[in-house]
Each structure stands twice: as C-alpha cells, then as structure tokens.
Amino acid sequence: MEYAVFSLSVRTLVEYVFSSGSLEPGFRSGAAMAEGTRIHQHIQKQYKEGDRKEVYLKTEIPHEGLLFVIDGRCDGLLTGENGTVTVEEIKSTAELLEPDFAGRDVHWAQALMYAYMICLEQELAGIEVKLTYVRRGGEEQQSLYRNVTREELGAFAADTVAKYAPYAELMVRHGNKKDISIRQLSFPFPAYREGQRHFAAAVYKSVSDGVNLFAQAPTGIGKTMSTLFPALKALGEGKAAGLFYLTAKTVNRLAAQAAIAMLVDQGLHLHAITLTAKDKACFREEGLCSKEFCPYREGYYDRINTALLDMLEHETLMTQEVIASYARKHEICPFEFSLDAAYACDAVICDYNYIYDPRISLKRLPEERKKKTVLLVDEAHNLVDRGREMYSASLSKAPFLALQRQYKSGNKALSTAAKAVNAFFIALRKSCSETGEGEWGNYPEELPPLLEAFALEAEAQLLSPSLPLLAPSGEDGDGDGLLDTYYAVQGMLRTFKIYDERYITYAEVQRGDVYLKLFNLDPSYLLQQMGKSFRSQILFSATLSPLSYYRDMLGAREEDYSLMVPSPFHKEQWQVSVLPVSTRYRDREDSLFPLCDALKGMTARKGNYLVFFPSYAYLQNVYALFTEKYPEVPTLVQSTGMSEPDRESFLASFRPDNPQTLLGFAVLGGIFSEGVDLPGDRLNGVMVVGVGLPQVGLERNLLRAYFQSQGKNGFDYAYVYPGMCKVLQAGGRLIRSESDNGTIILADDRFLQHPYRGLLPEEWRDYLVMT
C-alpha cells in the first residue's frame, strides 16, 4: 500500500491530542523556559555512568493511508543494575506539588510515546516510565512511575495517532491541492512593469539558492506581488515549505493580504493568516485577560482542535474578521487561536516582532520548518531601528519604590527585593555627572543578582492565588505595576546574556526619576542570528540607499545577493524643485514665510497636496501662518495619537474628484509618509521640509561615536542615512504608476550639498532651484 508521509514531533502530536483545560491567566512566566532548561540540566547531571540524556528517537506508524514519521528527544534513558530500562521525562512547574498529584495527561503521553519508541528500537517486552516534576524556584521534586508493556504502549501509540489523523488528513489534502494550484498559477497582471520581472526572478533565485537578498526597488513597481509571487512559485516546487510576510505597519499587512486575496481569486489554494496585535484582536474591551473575567479562556484547549479543523477546512485567507468569527463560534480566545492557526498555515502575514524579537517570536516554530521557510521583509529600512528597540532594555527607579511601599505589609519578601533594586538606583544617581548623565562600556555587575531576586519574588506573587495582587494607592502606580515591572526586569535579564561590544549602558536623571538603559548600538549581529535558521530572507524597500549601509546594519553575509531595481517611471513624471531655505532649528522662525509662499505656489493648480515636516511644533507654526495668510486654501492636519478611523478619514479626503484644492499637513517619518498609496489625482504634489535628520540627543550621539570608532562616518550612520530615508519615503508617495505626474518641492538648502544630493534618486536630481 502506498502511504502519504506525514512528519511531526512527539511533542506536537501529544499536545494536539492531550492538551486540555483553560488558558493560563494573563501572566506567563518569562523565566519559565530558562529555568526549565536549568532544571533539566541539574537532574541530568545526577545520571550515573551508562545513563543517557537527550536521546534522539524516531519511528513510523501507519494509519489508514498515512505514514506518520514521528521523532523527538527523550530527557533521559536510564539503565538499572539488573538491566531494567527506564525512560525519564522531566517537567518544570510553578505549581505546588501536592502528595496526591498524579501528573498531567499530556506529560504522561509524551513519556509513553518515547517509551514505545524505545521498546521498538531495543526490542523490549516492557519498560519503566518515570515522570519527574520539579518546582521552579526551589528544590521541591516529585517523581511518578509506571510500568508498561510493549503491547500496551503499541495500543496507546496507535490510538494517539488515530486521534491526530483527521487533522493530518486535512493537511495532506490541502497540501496536494495547494501544490497543484501553485503550479497552475499565473502572474495576476497582464504584464510585468519595467524591472518587475527582474526583481521577481532575483527573489526566486535567492529562495532556490537558500541565500538572502537585499533589494532596493522603487515605489510603484509592485514590490508586494514581486516578492510574493516568486516565493509562492518556489514553495509549489518544493524549494520552500512556507513563508512569512513581515511588516512594520498595518497598512503594509493589508497590502500583502490584498495581494494574496488577488491570487486566491485566480485559483491559488493556500492557508494564509494575518496576525493582529492582542489588544486589537481581543473581544473584551476591558482587556481583563484572566479566568475570572474572560469566558473565552475557559476550556480553550478542550475546543481548539475542533475550531482549527473547522477553519482550516473551510477557509484559505484568514483575516482578523475570519478569525474572530470562528473564535466566537467556538467560544475561544481569538488572539491565541490566531497563533495556534499560524503554525498550521503556509503563509503568515505579521509584524517583524514575531520573527526577530526574542520576547515575542513564535517559539514553537520547529527548526526543521524554519529551514524550509522564507521571510519576505517589507520596508526593511525600518528593521534597523526596530532591531535596536528589540534588543535594548531599560528600567527606571520609580516602579521599584512604588512596589517597595505597596507590598511592605502584604509581601515582605517582595518589598525587600524591590527595596534592594531601588537602593541600586539611588547609588546610580550619585554616580551620574552634574548634568544627570552617565555612560559605561558594560552593565553594572551588581544589578543582575538584584533583578533575579526581585523576579523570583514577583513571579511567586503573580502565580500564587493565596497572595492577592495588591491594588496600589495614590500615585504609586496602576493595577498592572507589578506585572509590567516584572516583564521589564525579564527583558533586562535577557539582555544581560547577549550584551557585548555592540552595546553601551547609559543612565539619565529625569524629573526626579533615574533611568537606566542597555542600548543596542548595532543590531546587525542579533538580526543575523535570529534570521539565520530560515531558508532565505528577502529584505526589500524603496529606500535601501546606500545599500552598503543597510547590508551592514541588517547583518548581510558575503554570499547574500544585492539588487538595485531602476525606476520604471520617466523623469518627466516628476517636476522636482529645491527651495534653498534653511530649516535648521535655529533658522526655523526665518523659514516660515518662504515655506508658506512656496506652499501657496505649489497649490496654485487645483489638486491634492501633502507637506511633511520634521516635527509637530514646526508643522503647527507653518500651519498657523499659512491659514492666516491664505485662508482660502482648504487644509487638513495630522494630529498626535490619531485613531485608525481618523487616519482613514484623513486619507479618504484625498479624492481624485475633489472640487477644490486640498493641502494636508503631516509629519515626516509618521503614519502618512510611508506605506500610503494615493495613486493618480489623489495626490498631485508633495513638499518635504528638511533633510529628515533625527533630533540631536544622547542616543543618536552615542551611535555617532560608536560608528566613528568602527572606522565609519558616524554622522552619516547616526543622522544622515536615517534622515534621508524619511525624505525618500515621503517623496515616494507621489508617483505610483506610469500615468501619474506630480510636483516635489525639497525645502532645504542642504539638498544642494553633499552628501544629501548624492542620496536623492537619479530621477529627482535634475531639479530646478527656486528663487
């Protein structure tokens, strides 16, 4: 009989079949994994000669047309003096170990599957199974034993596989249909744009060769489809097994979702899912993520398999709305449901964090699957600063003082631990300079043990139902103070372990508080480490210029490919002018009238226009003068903290059939200067005020000094390249197709100078100088 092969791990199998009960409350221990590893190693060190640890096992189990190939590593394989064999499974737990505790079914199932595989491999008639629990944070330990025969284990394994089989059968059917649909899939447009076919071919070759690609492709070329289509073709040919489309902003996720929807309409059969932030996915407005307040957590694991089968059977493109409908139908948490579904999908559209951030990444993604997965990294220029953010960590004094007071009577051990950290910050304040700043090439050696002691007490408080989570009073904080501080501490402890010469530690005294940060200066190494397990990374943007800088900052290897796709549009589609006015901070007052007059000139022809400013304050000053001087021009202003409906309303105002001119005021580097698509007469002109340099500050100056010490141009790395990226992104909103035309005014005299002029796109350099 010919079988369809289905490979999976022991853990995946038993967790699907035997997981039950409710989701844990909102708090999950950040230290659990590291502590679990420590506990495993502590017990394994006690093994005697002849005992083995981390034993790799593999077996095959046929079931009704399917051949299950199952593998995994058992924690321990022990041999007794009389030749008896014992398989040990070790589990760490935060729970109290009661005398009558019988172990969790899912843990027994994992141990029994390993026992079955060992009996087959060693031709044993029976085996002893040992399930050992160790309570985290202490030495409390409890071992449970079972003696089972090979026949009993065989029946157990067959029954377990039978319960998993409906899901496996669905995935095999889906896989066959998917492969056929991809082979038959055609490019969804009548023709490629100029340069688009070359870009798509480079993506396909990179995936085929298993290397990364750094590609600058101009705005309007169709980068989303240029990367998705060839990646899917490679997937259909078995060169990859799945893909992640990674973005920094919601608008880019929606573009990827729309591109896949277009391909689905043309016959593609694919399980694709869009992951949404927890606060946006949650059904409960109050955000009370606990057993007492949220019914969707209760019994989650009892219903998740049915929900997954239902959605995967009937849906291909799983948007937030689709996920929510099935979550309501099966009464389960929509966010956790989306994460569980993501592991089953061929394509996942999500934020960078799910891959590159060690705090958030999809930790259950097996290494074998990573080796067959492609990462499509949209607007990859954003990953530089996002990487620094992911790998840095910070703490301040105030929360520890608040917790010290809050738990003084309710939990003295926690109060004492918080007091010790607070005392550290008092000493740190004294070590800062008269300006309230301090810098060090390493982290304070006395801090890690203080934070570890605090984390241990905080975890006990958060996990123990017998210790109420005290509500703070007065100005000491809010109800989540302990939880937020615990997570911040875990982030700091995690960063201590990866701290190297690419970091600097600095402190600031701010409004009576003391702030400490482990600042990642160069994220390239850690980005490379997080991405190296994947088959290929396609990092693309309209603004990866200079490419050498982005290859450097994003962790390119020598063997990785680079591509610069020329613009498919003609110089004549742009009318580019430079207004040689100084927008430097000291000269901004003098620039107000020239800017207003230039804006009036730009809007003299009826149409839709946007002007981008380097700050809200600058924007407001020009706006006030412009509306006073030219009240007849309709205007629209980006405000701080705009909601999604407000953002949509702002963009919807830029209609191609506007009866009169509209001028929108927005912030450079903000939500409307990247990823926004206003084709045709929805946008007729753009003014960019300034060269986009980040605000001068401590962190930027630290970056400047670091890169200068590395033999690079520190000012360019810290200020010029990030600033000009914002300029190019804002200007890129204008020309989106071959039929678009428009005006760009670059308002700053530095655009006439090196290095800024050299960083402008070639099609912008033939500009006029306004007088």
N, C-alpha and C positions, 0 to 999 in steps of 0.2 A: 504494500500500500504506500502511495506517495503522500508524504506529510508536508504541511506548511509549517515552517520552522518559526517558533516564537521564543525569543530570548528575553530573560529577565533575571533579576537578582532574587535571592531568598527573601531579603527584607521587603522588596517591592511586592512580592507575592503574598507574604503573610500580613503585611499591613493593609493590603486591599481586602483580604478575606476576613481578618480577625479584629481589625480596629473597631472599636465601639465606644459608645458614650458621648459625652459632650466635649466641645472645645474648652480648653483651659480658660480661666478668666483672662482679662486683658493683659496682665503681667506674665511675661515669659522670661525666664532667667537667661540673661545674656552670657552667663558664665557656665551654663549647663554643659555645653559641648567640650570646652577646655577642661572642666572639672571631670567630665565623663572619661576623657582621654587619660587624665592623670590617674583616676581610679582603676581603669583597665591596666595601665602600666604597673601600678602598685601591686595589684593581685598577681599579675603575670610574673613579676619578679620573684614571687614566692614559689613558683613552679620548680620541681626538682629535676634533676638530670633525666633526660628521656621524655619529659613532657614537652609539648609543642604549643606554640602560640600563633595566632593569626594564620590558621591553616586553610589554604585555598581548596575549595571543593566544587565539583561540578557534576551534574548528572542530567540525564534525558528522560522525560516521562511522556509517553504518547497518550493522546486523548482525542478520540473522535475526529481524526483528520488533522489534528495539530500535534506537533512535536515540541514540547516545552523543553528548552535548554535552560537549566537553572544553575546559577553559580553564586558563590559568596565565600566569606571567610569566617570560620568559627573562632571564637575568642581563645579557647583552649582545648587541647586534646591530651588527656592525662592517662597514664598507664599505671595501674596498681601493682603491688608486689606480687600478687598472684596472677598477673596477666590481664586483669579486668581493664576494660576501656571505658573512660568517662569523657563525655563532651560537655564543656562548660560554656555557658552564655552569661556574660557579665552586664548588669544594668545599673546605672546610677539613678537615684531618685531623690527628690526633695521631700518626699512624704515620710512620716514616722513609720517605722517598721513594727507593726503590731505582731504579737505572738501567733495569731491565727491567720496571718496574711498568707494566701495561697499562690500568689503570683498572678500576673496579668496573662490572659489568654494569648495575646499577640506575642508576648515574650516566650511563652512555652512553645508556641507554634514555630518560632524561629529556631529554638533549640532542637525541637523534634525533627524539623527538616534537615538540619545539619546531622543529627543522629542517623537519620535514614540514609543520607549520602555516605556517611562513614561506614555503616553496615554493608552497603553495596560495595564500596571500594575495598574494604578489608574482609568481605565475606563473613561477617559476624552474625551469629544467631540472635544476639541481643546486645544491649548497651545501657550504661547508666547515663542519665541526663541530669546535669546539675545547673540550676538556675540561681545565680548569686546576685543579690541586691546589696548595694552599698549606699548609705545615705550621704548625700553631698554635704560637705562642711564638717564632717565628723568621721569617726571610725566605726560607727554602727554598721554591722554587716549581718546578712542572713542568707543562708543557702538552702535551697529546696531541691529535693531529689525525686527522680522517678526511674524505675527500671522498666524498659520496654523491649519487646521482641521485634525482630526484623519484620514479621508478618504484620504486627500492629502498626509499625511505622510505615510499611508499604500501603496499608489501607488509609492511614492518615494522609499521606502524601497524595494518593490518588483522589481522595475526597477534596483536599485543598485545591488541587489543580482543577477539578470539576467545577468548583465554585468560582474560580477565576476565569474559566473557559468562555462564558458569554462575552466578557469584555475583550478577551483575546480574539475571539471570532469576529467581533465587530471591527476591531482594529485591522485584522487581516483583510477583511472585505473592503474596508476603507482604503487600505494601502494599495490593493490591486486597482481599485477604481481611480485612485489618485494618480498612480503611475501612468495609466492609460490616458487620463485627461491631460497630463502634462506633456506627454509625447505628441498629442494632437493639438496642443495649444499654439496659437499664432500670435505674433505681436499685435496688440489690440488697436493699433492706429494704421491708417492706410500707408504711411511711410515713416521712416526714421527722420528726425531732424538732423541737420548737418552736425556731425560729430557724435550723435547719439549712438549710432551703430558701433562706432569705435569704442566708446565708453562701455557699452554693453558687452562687447567682445572681451574687453580687458577684465571686466568683472567675472565673466565665465572662465577665462583662463586662470585668473587668480584662485578661484574656487577649485578648479580642476587640479592646479598645481599645489594647492594647500599652502599658499602664501598670502600675505596681507597686501592690500592695495591702498595707496594714498592718492586720492583723485580730486583735483580741482576741476569742477565742471560748472559752467556759468549758469546763473539764474535763468530759468525759462527753457532749458534744454530738456527738461523732463527727467530729473535725477531719480525720482522715486521709481518710475517704471523702468528706467535704465538699469537699476540695480536689482529690483525685484524679479523682473522677467528672466534675465540670465541666471540668477540664483535658483529660481524655480526649475529652469531647464536642467541645471546641474543636479538638482535634487531628483528630478524624474529619471535621470540617467544613473542614479546610484552613487554619484560623486559626493553627495551630501545627504544627510537624513533629516535635516530641519534647519530653520533659520529664525533669527531674532532680528526684528527691525527696531533699532534703538533710536530714541529721540530725546531732545531736551525739553520740548514744549508740546502741549496738547495739539496745537494746530498741525504739527508735523505728523503726529499719530493719526489724526483724522485723514491726512493726505494719503498715508500708507494704507489705511483702512479702505479709502475710496478706490485706490489702485487695485487692491485685491478684489474688491467688490466688482470692479470692471472686468477683471479676469474671470471671476466666477460666472458673471453673466455670459461670458464667451465659452463656458464649458469647463472651467477649472473646478476640480473637486479637491478641496483642501480644508483641513481643520485649522482655522486661523482664529486667534483670540487677541483682544485688546485688553491689557491690564490697566485698571484705573486705580488711582490713589484710594486708600482705605476710607478717608473721610468723605470722598465723593461717592463711593460705592455703597456705604452703609445705609440701611433702611431707617435707622433711628437717628433723628435729628439731634437728640441729646448727646449722642456719642458715648453712651454708657455701655462699654463693651464688657459686660460681666454676666454671669449666670443668672443673677437676680434681676437684671434689667433687660436682658435681650433674649427673647424666646428662640431666636434663630441659631443660637449657640447650643441650646439644649438638644441632646440626641443627634448632633451633627453627623458623627461617624456612623450612626445607625442608618442614615438616609443618603449619605453622599454617593455611594456606589450606584444606587438607583437613579439619582439625579444625573450623574455623569453619563450613564448609559443612555438615558433619555435625551440629553442634549447632544451628545456625540452622534447618536443615531439619526437625529432629525435636523441638525444644524451644521453649517460649514463655517460661515463668518460669524463669530461670536463677539458681538459688540457689548458695550455696557448694558444696553437695553435688553438684549437677548439673555445675557447672564442674569440680569435682575428678574426677568420673567420666569426663568426656570428655578431660580433661588426662592422666589415667592411660592411657586407651585409646590416645591418640595420642602419648604419651610427651613431653609438653611442659610447661613451667613454668605452673602453674595461675594464678599472680598475673598474669604478663604476658599469658596467654591471656584472663583476665577483662578486662584493659584493652583489648586488641585487639577483643574482642567488644563492649565498651561503645560503641565508635564505630559499631557496626552496629545497636545497639538503639534502640527507640523510647522506652523508659523506663529510667532508671538510678537506682538507689537507692544512696546513698553518703554519706560524711561531707562536711561543709562544705568540707573542705580541697580536694577535687577541683575546686571552682569558685573559691573565694576566696583560696586560699593560692598565691602565685606560685611557691613551691618545688615544689608537688605537683600543681598543676592539670593538667587534661587538655589539654596544649599543642597536640595535633594536631586539636583541635576547630575546624573552619573557621569563619571569621567569618560566612559566609553561613548556616551551620547555626545558629550562636548566635542570629542574628536571628529564627529561627523556633522557638527553644527556650524553654520555660517552666521557671522554677525555683520549686519548692514548698519553702519553707524552714520546716521543722518546729521547734517550740520555739525560735523566732527570738530570744528573750531571751538565749539562750546565745551568740549571734553577737557580742555586744558584747565580752565578754572574750576570746572565741576570736579575734576580729578583732585585738585588741591583741596577742595572742600571736603571730599570724601575721605581723604587720608590725613586731614588735620583733626585736631581735637582741642577742646577748650573747656575750662572751668572758671567759675568765679566764687568769691568768698561768701557772698550773701546767702545762698541757699543752705550752706552748712551751718551758719549761725542760726538761721531760722529753724532748721531741723534739730539743732542742739537744744534750743528752747522748747520746741514743740514736743519733743519726746523725753524731756527731763524727768517727768514723773511716770509716764506710761511705759517707757522702754529705756532704762538707764544705759544699757549696753550700746544701743544705737546712738543715744545722746552723747555718750562718751566718745564714740568713734567719730561723730560729726564734729565734736569739740576739738579733737586732735587735728582734723583737716583744717578747721577754722584757725587754729593756732599756727599751722604752717603758713597760711595766707597772711597772718599778722606779721610773721617774720619776713615773708616775701616782700611785703610792702616796705619794710625798713631797708631792704637790700636794693630797692629801686633808686634811681637817681633823683635829683631835685625836681626834674621835670616829670617824675612819676612813671619812668620807663626803665626797663631792664632787658638785656639780651644775653643769651647764653648759647654755646655750641652743643650743649647736652641738656637733658632734662634733670631736675633735682632728684638725686638718688634717694632722698628720704621720703619722697612722695609716694612711690608705688606701694610700699607696705601699709601706709596710712589709708590709701584708697582701697586696697584689698581688704583690710579690716572693716572699713565702712561698708563695702559692697556685701560682705558676708552678713553683717547685721541687718543691712537694708533688705537683702534677699529673704532672710528669715522673717522679717516683719511683713514683707509683701506676700509671702507664701503661707504664713500661719494664720488660720482662721481664728485662733484663740487670741491673737494680738490685733485689736482693731486698728485700722488705718486712721490715725487721728486727723480730724479736720483742723487745720491751723486757724488761728485767730488773728485779728488785727491785720498788720501789714507783713506778716511773716511769710506769706506765700499763698498758693492756692491749693486745692484738694489734691492736685497731681504733683505736688512739690517733691515728695519722696521718690515717686516713680520717675519723674523727669531727671532728678539728680542722679538716681541710680543708673539710668541709661547713659547720662553724660560721663559718669565715672567709668562705666564699662568701655565707652569709646576711648577714654584716656588710657585705660589699662591696655586696651587692644593696640593703641598707637605706640605705647612704650616698646612693644615687641617688634615693631617694624621701623622704629626710629633709627636713622643712620645719618650719614653726612649730607643727605639731601633735606634735612630738617634743621630748623632753628627754634629755640624756645624764647618766647618773649613775654613780658608782663607789662601791664599798664594799670595805673591807679585812675579810676574813672568815677567821678561823683561819689567818692567815699568808698566805693567797692574796689576790689582787686581782681584783675582779670589775667588769667594765665593761658597761653596757647602753645601747643606743639604744632608749629606751622610747617606744612609741607611745601618746600620751595620748588621742587621739581618732581612732578607726578609720573614722569615717563617710565621709570623702572616698575613702579607698582601697577600702572596701567598695563604694561607689558606682561607682568606676572599674572594678572587677573585674566588677560585675554589669550595667553599662550596655549591653553588647553584646547582652544577651539580650532576647527579646521582652517578657517580663513576669516579675516576681518576686512571689510570693505569700508574704509573711512573716507567719506566724501563730503564736499561742501563747495559752495561758490566762492568761499573766501579762505582757502588754504594757502595763502600767499603772505610771505615767501614760503615755498614748500619745504625748504630745508629747516625752517623754524618749527613747522608743525610736525615734520618727521622726527625732529629732535625731541619735542615736548610730548609727543604721543607714543614714544617708545618703538620707533621703527627699527627693524633689523636690516642688516646689509642685504639680505636676499629679498626683502619686500619690494614690490613694484611701486612706481610712481607714474602718474598720468596728469598732464595738463591739457584739458579739452578746450580748444579755442571757441570763442563765442560764435553761435550760429547766426547772429544778427549783424546788421551792417552799421558802420559808423554813422551813416546818415540818419539812423533812427534816433540818435541822441543829439540834442543841442546842449553841449556842455560849456558852462562858463565858470570862471573863478572870480569871486568878489574879494579883492585883496584887502580885506579888513582884518584887524587883529581881534581875535576872540579870546585872547589870553585873559586870565581872571582880572588882572589889573586894568585891562583896557575895555572891559565889557560895557561899562557905562557909555563910553565914546562910540561903541558899535551899535547902539540901539537904533538911532535914526537911519544909518546906512542900511541896516538889515530891514527895517520897516519899508523903506523906499524900494529896496530890491524885491521884497515880497509883493509890494503893490505892482511893480513892473511885471513880475512873473505871472500874477493873476489877472493881468490886463485882458488876456484872452480867456474867454469863458471855458471853464473846465474844473476838474478836481485836483487839488494840490495838497501836498504834505510838506511840513517843515520840521526838521528834527534838531533838538537842542541837547547840549551835553549835560544839562541839569534842569530840574523843575524850576529853580529860582530864576535862572536865565530865561527860560520859557515864559514864565509869568511876567517878567519885566518887559520883554518884547511884546507879548500879547497885550498887556495893558496899554502900551504906547500905540501899537498898531490899531487896536479897536477904537482908541480915542481919535487917532489921526485919519483912519479910513473906516468909519462905522458902516459904510455901505457894503463892505465885503463880508459875506456870511462866514462865520468861523466855528470851529469845533475844537475842544481842548481835551487832551488826555489828562485824567486825574489820577491821583495816587490810589492804589488799592481798588482798582475797578473790578467789579464782579464780571462773570462771564457774559450775562445778559447785557451789561453795559458795554463790554468790549464788542459784542456782536452788533449792538445798536450803532456804535461808533463806526464800524466798518461798513454796515449796511447803508450809512448816509452817503457813501461814495458810490452813487448810482450813475450808470452811463447816460441816463436821460435827465440828469439834474437840470432844472430850468434856469439855474443861475450858478455862478462860481461858488465853490466851497474850498476853504483853506483850513486844513487840520493841523493843529499844533501838537507835536508828540516828542517823546524823549528818545534820544539816540541810545541804542542798545536796549530799548524797552520792548514791550509786547507787540508794538506795531512796526518795529523796524526790522524784524526777522520773521520769516515763515509766513508772511501775509501775502496773499495773491489778489491783486487788484488789476486784472487784465483790461486791455482796450481803453475805453474812455472812462473807466472807473478811476484812473489815475493818469493825469496829463503832465504832472511836473513834481519835482522834489527839490527842496533845498536842504543841504546838510550844513549845519552851523558848527564849525570847529573840526579838528582832526581827531576827535574822539578819545584823547588821552585820558586814561583813568585818573581820578583825583589823586593828587600827591598825598601820600600818607605813609605810615610806618611800614605796612606790609609791602607796598609797592617799592619802597626804598630798600627794604630787605631783599626783595627779588633782584633789584638793580645791582646791589652789592654782590649778591651771590653769583649771578651770571657773569659779572665783570671779573670775579675771581676765577671763573671757569674758562677765561680766555675769550668770552663772547662780548658783544656790545650790550652791556647791561641795560642801558636806557632803552634801546630798541626792544629788547626782550620783555622788559617790565612795563613799558609805556607805549612805544610807537606801534609795534605789531598788533597788540590787543586793541589799540585805539583805531587804527586804520581798518581793522576787521569790521568794526561797528559802522564805519563810514561806507564801506563797500556793501555791507548788508542793507543799509538804509537805501542807498542808491539803487540796489538791485530790485527794489520794489517796483521800479518803473517799467522796464521793458520785459514783457513776459511772453511775447510771441512775435512772429515775423511781421505781423501787421501793426504792432504797437509803435508809437512815436511819442517823444516827450522831451521835456526840458529838465536838466540838472544844473543847479547852482551850488558850487562848492564855496562856502563862505568862510575863508580864512586865507591869509597871505602865505601860510606855510605850504599850501598846496602847490605853490610855485617853486618850492625849495626841495632839496634832497634832505631826507630820504622819502618824503611824502609823495612827491611827484612820481618817483620810480615805482611806488606801490599801487598807483592807480591802474585800472585795467587799460589795456592798449587802446581800446575804443573810446576811452574818455580823455586821452592825453592830447588830442587835437582840439584843445579848448580855446575859448575867447577869454580875454581878461577884461572884466567890466571896469568902467571908469565912472 
